[in-house]
Amino acid sequence: MKVLKSKSTYSSRITAAENGGTTFYEISENALKSVYDEDSNTVLRYLVTVYGFDAFDVDKMWGSSLEGDTLYLCVTDGVDISVGDEYVDPESAIEEFGVDRLSSYVEQGTPDIIKRYISGYELRPIDIDEVGAGMISDGFSLTTTLQDMYKLDLIDPEEIF
């Protein structure tokens, strides 16, 4: 079955729909860093720039796997996928079979995919004092740093003031 998405004269295959609702998006660390630009949350941008994928808790990204400088981000509807003659839960597929055997489910992660599925919710616990000091020494204002920490639920303004 092929599913087509049309937008005026543009059409593209939606592999996730074709493959049972699961796609593993291949995202390089450089692609991740290039997505969080001047318009992004400054704390998230700083953490991605300084720590790359180490800023995120990949275990919170069910079914995903970090292999070297590449993240295979699992986006799934939870329906078992076919690998050879076996069916497997997408959230354990990489662990059981490895990325090579799942190649029909792998696509390049676009900037839109990265921003949609990798956010502040997947951040590892951070030392906000250390991050704040690093940001201020890199030229970010205290106000912007605090506002963006608040937007990521890293601080409670009532506890600060």
C-alpha positions as a Markdown table, in Angstrom:
| # | Residue | x | y | z |
|---|---|---|---|---|
| 1 | Met | 0.0 | 0.0 | 0.0 |
| 2 | Lys | 1.3 | 3.4 | -0.9 |
| 3 | Val | -0.1 | 6.5 | 0.9 |
| 4 | Leu | 0.3 | 9.8 | -0.9 |
| 5 | Lys | 0.2 | 13.2 | 0.7 |
| 6 | Ser | -0.7 | 15.9 | -1.7 |
| 7 | Lys | -0.2 | 19.6 | -1.3 |
| 8 | Ser | -1.0 | 21.5 | -4.6 |
| 9 | Thr | 1.4 | 19.8 | -7.1 |
| 10 | Tyr | 3.7 | 18.3 | -4.4 |
| 11 | Ser | 3.4 | 14.6 | -3.6 |
| 12 | Ser | 5.6 | 12.4 | -1.5 |
| 13 | Arg | 5.4 | 8.9 | -0.1 |
| 14 | Ile | 4.7 | 8.8 | 3.6 |
| 15 | Thr | 6.9 | 5.9 | 4.6 |
| 16 | Ala | 5.6 | 5.8 | 8.2 |
| 17 | Ala | 2.1 | 5.0 | 6.9 |
| 18 | Glu | 3.4 | 2.5 | 4.4 |
| 19 | Asn | 5.4 | 0.7 | 7.0 |
| 20 | Gly | 2.7 | 0.2 | 9.6 |
| 21 | Gly | 3.0 | 3.6 | 11.3 |
| 22 | Thr | 6.6 | 3.4 | 12.5 |
| 23 | Thr | 9.6 | 5.4 | 11.3 |
| 24 | Phe | 13.1 | 5.6 | 12.7 |
| 25 | Tyr | 14.4 | 9.1 | 11.8 |
| 26 | Glu | 18.1 | 9.2 | 11.4 |
| 27 | Ile | 19.4 | 12.4 | 12.9 |
| 28 | Ser | 23.1 | 13.5 | 13.0 |
| 29 | Glu | 24.4 | 15.6 | 15.8 |
| 30 | Asn | 25.2 | 18.3 | 13.3 |
| 31 | Ala | 21.6 | 18.3 | 12.0 |
| 32 | Leu | 20.4 | 18.6 | 15.5 |
| 33 | Lys | 22.7 | 21.6 | 16.2 |
| 34 | Ser | 21.7 | 23.3 | 13.0 |
| 35 | Val | 18.0 | 23.2 | 13.8 |
| 36 | Tyr | 18.2 | 25.2 | 17.0 |
| 37 | Asp | 19.1 | 28.6 | 15.7 |
| 38 | Glu | 18.6 | 32.2 | 16.7 |
| 39 | Asp | 14.8 | 31.8 | 16.9 |
| 40 | Ser | 14.9 | 28.9 | 19.4 |
| 41 | Asn | 14.7 | 28.8 | 23.1 |
| 42 | Thr | 18.2 | 30.1 | 24.2 |
| 43 | Val | 18.6 | 27.4 | 26.9 |
| 44 | Leu | 17.8 | 24.6 | 24.5 |
| 45 | Arg | 20.1 | 26.1 | 21.9 |
| 46 | Tyr | 22.9 | 26.5 | 24.4 |
| 47 | Leu | 22.5 | 22.9 | 25.7 |
| 48 | Val | 22.4 | 21.5 | 22.1 |
| 49 | Thr | 25.4 | 23.5 | 21.1 |
| 50 | Val | 27.5 | 22.6 | 24.1 |
| 51 | Tyr | 26.4 | 19.0 | 24.8 |
| 52 | Gly | 24.8 | 17.8 | 21.6 |
| 53 | Phe | 22.8 | 14.6 | 22.1 |
| 54 | Asp | 24.3 | 14.3 | 25.6 |
| 55 | Ala | 21.8 | 17.0 | 26.7 |
| 56 | Phe | 19.0 | 14.6 | 26.1 |
| 57 | Asp | 17.8 | 11.5 | 27.9 |
| 58 | Val | 17.4 | 9.1 | 25.0 |
| 59 | Asp | 15.6 | 6.6 | 27.4 |
| 60 | Lys | 12.7 | 9.1 | 27.4 |
| 61 | Met | 12.5 | 8.7 | 23.6 |
| 62 | Trp | 10.9 | 5.2 | 23.6 |
| 63 | Gly | 12.3 | 2.9 | 21.0 |
| 64 | Ser | 15.1 | 5.3 | 20.0 |
| 65 | Ser | 18.8 | 4.6 | 20.0 |
| 66 | Leu | 21.9 | 6.8 | 20.0 |
| 67 | Glu | 24.7 | 5.2 | 18.0 |
| 68 | Gly | 27.8 | 7.3 | 17.9 |
| 69 | Asp | 26.9 | 10.8 | 16.6 |
| 70 | Thr | 23.6 | 9.5 | 15.1 |
| 71 | Leu | 20.2 | 9.3 | 16.8 |
| 72 | Tyr | 17.6 | 6.9 | 15.4 |
| 73 | Leu | 14.4 | 8.5 | 16.7 |
| 74 | Cys | 11.5 | 6.2 | 16.9 |
| 75 | Val | 8.1 | 7.6 | 16.0 |
| 76 | Thr | 5.4 | 5.0 | 16.1 |
| 77 | Asp | 1.8 | 4.2 | 16.5 |
| 78 | Gly | 2.8 | 1.2 | 18.6 |
| 79 | Val | 1.6 | -1.5 | 16.1 |
| 80 | Asp | 4.2 | -4.3 | 15.8 |
| 81 | Ile | 6.4 | -4.1 | 12.7 |
| 82 | Ser | 7.6 | -6.8 | 10.4 |
| 83 | Val | 11.3 | -7.6 | 10.5 |
| 84 | Gly | 12.0 | -10.6 | 8.2 |
| 85 | Asp | 9.4 | -13.2 | 9.1 |
| 86 | Glu | 9.0 | -11.9 | 12.7 |
| 87 | Tyr | 6.8 | -9.2 | 14.2 |
| 88 | Val | 8.3 | -7.0 | 16.9 |
| 89 | Asp | 7.3 | -4.1 | 19.1 |
| 90 | Pro | 8.8 | -1.0 | 17.5 |
| 91 | Glu | 10.0 | 0.2 | 20.8 |
| 92 | Ser | 12.4 | -2.8 | 21.2 |
| 93 | Ala | 13.1 | -3.3 | 17.5 |
| 94 | Ile | 16.5 | -1.6 | 17.4 |
| 95 | Glu | 17.7 | -3.3 | 20.5 |
| 96 | Glu | 16.6 | -6.7 | 19.1 |
| 97 | Phe | 17.6 | -6.4 | 15.4 |
| 98 | Gly | 19.8 | -3.4 | 15.0 |
| 99 | Val | 19.4 | -0.5 | 12.6 |
| 100 | Asp | 20.7 | -2.4 | 9.5 |
| 101 | Arg | 17.8 | -4.9 | 9.6 |
| 102 | Leu | 15.3 | -2.0 | 10.1 |
| 103 | Ser | 16.5 | 0.0 | 7.0 |
| 104 | Ser | 13.0 | -0.1 | 5.4 |
| 105 | Tyr | 11.8 | 1.9 | 8.4 |
| 106 | Val | 14.6 | 4.5 | 8.4 |
| 107 | Glu | 14.3 | 8.0 | 7.0 |
| 108 | Gln | 16.4 | 11.1 | 7.3 |
| 109 | Gly | 15.1 | 13.4 | 10.0 |
| 110 | Thr | 14.1 | 16.8 | 8.7 |
| 111 | Pro | 14.3 | 20.0 | 10.7 |
| 112 | Asp | 10.5 | 19.9 | 11.2 |
| 113 | Ile | 10.8 | 16.3 | 12.6 |
| 114 | Ile | 13.6 | 17.3 | 14.9 |
| 115 | Lys | 11.8 | 20.3 | 16.3 |
| 116 | Arg | 8.5 | 18.4 | 16.7 |
| 117 | Tyr | 9.9 | 15.3 | 18.5 |
| 118 | Ile | 13.1 | 16.5 | 20.3 |
| 119 | Ser | 12.3 | 19.2 | 22.8 |
| 120 | Gly | 12.9 | 20.4 | 26.3 |
| 121 | Tyr | 10.8 | 17.5 | 27.7 |
| 122 | Glu | 13.6 | 15.0 | 26.8 |
| 123 | Leu | 16.4 | 17.0 | 28.5 |
| 124 | Arg | 18.5 | 15.2 | 31.1 |
| 125 | Pro | 18.4 | 16.8 | 34.5 |
| 126 | Ile | 20.7 | 19.7 | 34.4 |
| 127 | Asp | 22.5 | 21.9 | 36.9 |
| 128 | Ile | 20.7 | 25.2 | 36.2 |
| 129 | Asp | 23.4 | 27.2 | 38.1 |
| 130 | Glu | 26.1 | 25.8 | 35.9 |
| 131 | Val | 24.1 | 26.2 | 32.7 |
| 132 | Gly | 23.0 | 29.7 | 33.7 |
| 133 | Ala | 26.6 | 30.8 | 34.4 |
| 134 | Gly | 27.8 | 29.3 | 31.1 |
| 135 | Met | 25.1 | 31.1 | 29.2 |
| 136 | Ile | 25.8 | 34.4 | 30.8 |
| 137 | Ser | 29.5 | 34.1 | 30.2 |
| 138 | Asp | 28.7 | 33.3 | 26.6 |
| 139 | Gly | 26.8 | 36.6 | 26.3 |
| 140 | Phe | 23.2 | 35.7 | 27.0 |
| 141 | Ser | 21.3 | 38.1 | 29.3 |
| 142 | Leu | 20.2 | 37.0 | 32.7 |
| 143 | Thr | 16.6 | 37.9 | 31.9 |
| 144 | Thr | 16.5 | 35.9 | 28.7 |
| 145 | Thr | 18.2 | 32.9 | 30.4 |
| 146 | Leu | 15.7 | 32.9 | 33.3 |
| 147 | Gln | 12.7 | 33.4 | 31.0 |
| 148 | Asp | 13.8 | 30.5 | 28.7 |
| 149 | Met | 14.5 | 28.2 | 31.7 |
| 150 | Tyr | 11.0 | 28.9 | 32.9 |
| 151 | Lys | 9.6 | 28.1 | 29.5 |
| 152 | Leu | 11.3 | 24.7 | 29.7 |
| 153 | Asp | 10.0 | 24.2 | 33.3 |
| 154 | Leu | 13.5 | 24.1 | 34.7 |
| 155 | Ile | 12.8 | 26.8 | 37.3 |
| 156 | Asp | 9.9 | 28.1 | 39.3 |
| 157 | Pro | 9.9 | 31.9 | 39.4 |
| 158 | Glu | 8.4 | 31.9 | 42.8 |
| 159 | Glu | 11.4 | 30.1 | 44.2 |
| 160 | Ile | 13.8 | 32.6 | 42.7 |
| 161 | Phe | 12.2 | 35.9 | 43.7 |
